[in-house]
Amino acid sequence: MQRWIIRIMLAWLASASAMVNATCQMTLAPGRVDYGVATRAQLLVRPSTGEDGSFGVRRVHLRIECPDVRPISWSFAAPSSDALHYRWAPGRLQIRMVAARLDGVPVQWQREAGRAGTADLLQPGDRIVNWRAGSIATGRHLDVELEIEARVSDASSRVADLQRFEGYGTFQLE
């Protein structure tokens, strides 16, 4: 019986670990997501949409700290695979916002300029602002919890040898 192993590392997150804009500091924990080693059979048994194989869901925490109260707007820049997903190696990456807290208080978020989109899905080109009581919220410390899922098509998961899949991107403070 032949066994295929696929190794994925989303090293693009490491590039966002310590970004500074003006006087605000942005950190991401963990700074790198490593999905480890998986066989094709393991990919296909994980729940996913369509015929995609899923490497599973990982959580990361984005923290933005500013010395002064201000509206905090941020984005994630990476190549897109379509309007809803980011591209990485032979597959696509989906990023969901789970929760956001501004100065310790839960806040909603929305896309700048009234862009439409799936409620909790971060999409290529999105610039995110915090929202509370019908207007842009201001604060000094923003904590955002994100879920990242890497997916690969059935055809791309058919490899004959160990392969490393990587993707890169950057969180940016606007």
N, C-alpha and C positions, 0 to 999 in steps of 0.2 A: 504494500500500500504506500503510495506516495504522499508525502506530507509537505504542505506549503506553509511557510512562515512569513509573516509580514511584520515589519517593525515600523512603527510610526512615532515620530517625535514632532510635536508642534513647537519647535524652537522659536518661532516668531514671537511668542509671548515674552521671551527673555529680553527682547529688544525694548520692551515697555517697562521694565522693572524700575528704572529710576529716571524718569523724564522730568525735566523742569521747564516750566513756561512762566515767564515773568518771575514772580516770587512764589508761585505755587509749586508744590511737588506732587508728583504722581508715582504711585507704586502699585505693583501687581504681585499678588501672592497666591499660589506659587508663581514664580517668574517664568516657569517653563512647564509645559504639560508633556509628559511622556506616557504613551499608551502601552509601552512595553512590546512584547512579542505576542503575536496572535496567529493562529492558523486560520485558513479560510473557513473551515467548519465552525470555529468559534465565532467568527464574524457573522455567519449566516443564522446562528441561533439567537443572537441578540435582537430584541425588538427594534424595528426600523420601518420606514415607509417604503413602499414599493419593493423592488428587488435589491435595494442597496444593502450592503453589509455595514454594520455599525461597530465602531471601535469602542463604543460606550460613551457615557456622559461624564465629564469632569467639571468640577466647580473651581472657579477662581474668584478672587476678591480684588477689585480695583478701589484704591483709596486716593483721594485728591485732598491735599491739605493746603490751605491758603492762609496767610497771616491776617487778611482783612475780609470782612463780609463782602460777598460779591455773588452775582449769578455765575454758576459754574456750568460751562458747556463743554462737551467732549465728543470725540468720535473715534472710530476704529478704521484705520486705513490699511487695506490689503486688496489684492486682486480679487475680482468677483468671478463666480462661475455662472451666475444668473442674477436676477433681480433680488432674490431672497438669501443667497448663500455666498460665502467666500470660497475661493479656489485654493486647493493645496494638492500638490502632487497629482495623483490620478483621481482624486475625489473632490468632495465638497465639505465645507465646514459650516455648521449652523451655530450661532451664538444667541442665547436667550438671556434676557434680563429677569432675574428671579426677584430681587428686592433692591431698593435704594433707600438710604437714610442720609439726611442732611442735618448735620449737627445733632445726630442721635434720634431724629424724628423721621418716621417714614414719609417719603415723598413719592409722587407719581413722576413719570417722565413722559416726554413727548419729543417728536422730531421737530427740528426747527423748520420754519417756513411752511408749516402745515402739510408736509409730505405724508401721504397715506402709507399704511403698511400694517402688517400683522402686529397685533397688540404688544406682545412681549419679545418679538424677534428683531434683533439688531441686524439691519440690512446694509449692504454696500451703499455708501454715500450718505448715510444718516449722520446728522449732527444732533446730539441729545442735549436737552435742557431739562432741568428739574421743575416740577409743577406742583403748586399747592394752592388750594382755594381759588382756582380760576386764573392764576397769574404765575409768572416766573418766580420761583423761590430763590432766595439768597441765603448764603451761609459760608462757613469757613471749612468744614470737613464733610466731604461726601464719601460714603461707602456704598459700593455697588457690588452685588453678588451676581455672577454670571455663570451660566452652564454652557459648556462647549461640547458639541458632538461632532466627531469626524466620521464621515461615511464614504464608502467606496462602492462602485458598481460591481455587479457580479463578474463581468468580463475583466475588470482591473484587478480583481482579487485572485485571479488565476495566474500565479507566478510559479516559476520552476525553482527558484532559489530565494534565499534571504534578500529582502529589499527593504530599504529605508525610505519612508515617506515623510516629507517635511513640508511645512508651510511657514510663511513669515508675514508679519503685519505689525502695526504700531498703534497704540492708543495715543491720542493727541488731545491736549487741552486747547480749547478754542479761545 
